[in-house]
Amino acid sequence: MIETSHLSKVYREGVYAIRDLSINIEKGEFLFITGPSGSGKSTLLKLLLREELPSDGQLKVFGRNLSDLTSRQVQEYRRSLGFIFQDFRLIPRFTVFQNVAFVMRVLGVPPAVQQRKTFQMLKWVGLQHRMNANPQELSGGEQQRIAIARALVNDPQLVLADEPTGNLDPDLSLEIMNMFREMNSRGTTVVVATHDRELIRRVGRRAITLEHGHFSEGA
Amino acid sequence: MKHALNYAFDEAITSLWRGRRSGFLSTATIGVALFVLGGFLLATSNLQRLGDQWSRSAEMSVYLNDDATAGQKLAIEGLLKAGPVIAGAEFVSKAQALERFKQTFADLASTVGTLDSNPLPASYEVRLQPQAGTSTGVDELAQQLRGVAGVADVRYDRQWLDRLTSTIGIVRIVGLALAGVLIVAAALTVATVVRLALHARRDEIEIMQLVGAPQAYVRGPFVVEGILQGGIGAIVALVLLSVTYLLMRGPYLMPLAEAVNFSSVSFLSAGWCFLLLVGGMVVGCLGGFVASGRT
């Protein structure tokens, strides 16, 4: 599903964020990317989101080279992704319900479908009773659950998460990871970037470590 | 497409309400620009009608020598036949000219009576075709008549008409230039205000881009916001212009019109009002389009 071949990203002359990365991530896999701050985890996710382009090598997702996509094809590609950030990035002026429905709204999904799927997702993350609340009224764990609901509401084939538990305590982190495991068990490919090796150990899935631009298998 | 439009309008109205203070600034700028443009259009359209009216009533006088013969008069009449330049001509004898003078200048009538002979010449009063008022055909005819034997003078004082025409032209150019500068300023203000709205919603835009929302959803609300600001500005300008016109009509404009023998001043036509409204919306649209260009 994701295939990188000698993938490199250079931001400044001679400073590699990623160097010669060649990995395969199979469909339905759950993969952790770990490493210290500045090791290139976020860069890899940005490349996968097609926010950045590789400096060298190839990055193929769903069999398509991301460097070759036109801006319209980038839009289509991103519609098959879900993304989750450390800082949740919920829209403060929207209610919980509107935040989750927003993705479908801007993709032109009919209102009735928006309502049904949003409610289903809120029920799945256990926050249907808070659907009229504003994000500021929720705890960090609840906000991240809303962000997960938003990422999944469009039935993505691939979910990318950048330090999704970075702002949460260990118990809440495990709770969030259980949600990732559940979505993965339904066939969604999940890629999570985290520096929390203890969490990786507790979840027990495949991990790759990035350090100084290079990578190695295992946490 | 319908969803995108609904979304764009919903978001644009919400954004306008949330940023109503800065939105007021851009709406007012468009309003001022279109008020100035509308004011100049109002002035030039009325001046144009005045010019047309004066052109329609323009006349040429062909004065004859006292010793002009019947043959010479026939030759002159031959040139004054109705055509593309001339609508008609009337002969005024020396006696008729004197009678008219006495009627027009009653105070001087007794003085004229003391003269030995009638000093006023016989003439042809020529009515010109309306569209011939400022045409070169009239100049050519006057030149031709001056060369005919028996003609003492040809008076066709068209300088005032030319001056009026050139004044309308100057007023129009000045108005367009001033309005052009103000419209550019208005478009830049709209762009700045829309840019502020865009900055305030950068998180939403980022999320929209990450989920692959079509450009119509990303840029649409900002373009519609610009269109609404422009449209509201144009409506404000038209309301202000009509109120100003109504307040000035009775005490100033009508007496002025009577003084220059102008039938009636009138407000901008529905077509011009519509164009101003559309113009405001286009300016706003451009501002919104440019501001959202780098999303």
Chai-1 contact restraints between the chains, C-beta under 6 A:
chainA,res_idxA,chainB,res_idxB,connection_type,confidence,min_distance_angstrom,max_distance_angstrom,comment,restraint_id
A,Q75,B,G212,contact,1.0,0.0,6.0,A-B,restraint_1
A,R78,B,G212,contact,1.0,0.0,6.0,A-B,restraint_2
A,R79,B,G212,contact,1.0,0.0,6.0,A-B,restraint_3
A,F83,B,L210,contact,1.0,0.0,6.0,A-B,restraint_4
A,I91,B,E204,contact,1.0,0.0,6.0,A-B,restraint_5
A,V103,B,V211,contact,1.0,0.0,6.0,A-B,restraint_6
A,V106,B,M208,contact,1.0,0.0,6.0,A-B,restraint_7
A,V106,B,A213,contact,1.0,0.0,6.0,A-B,restraint_8
A,V106,B,Y217,contact,1.0,0.0,6.0,A-B,restraint_9
A,G108,B,H3,contact,1.0,0.0,6.0,A-B,restraint_10
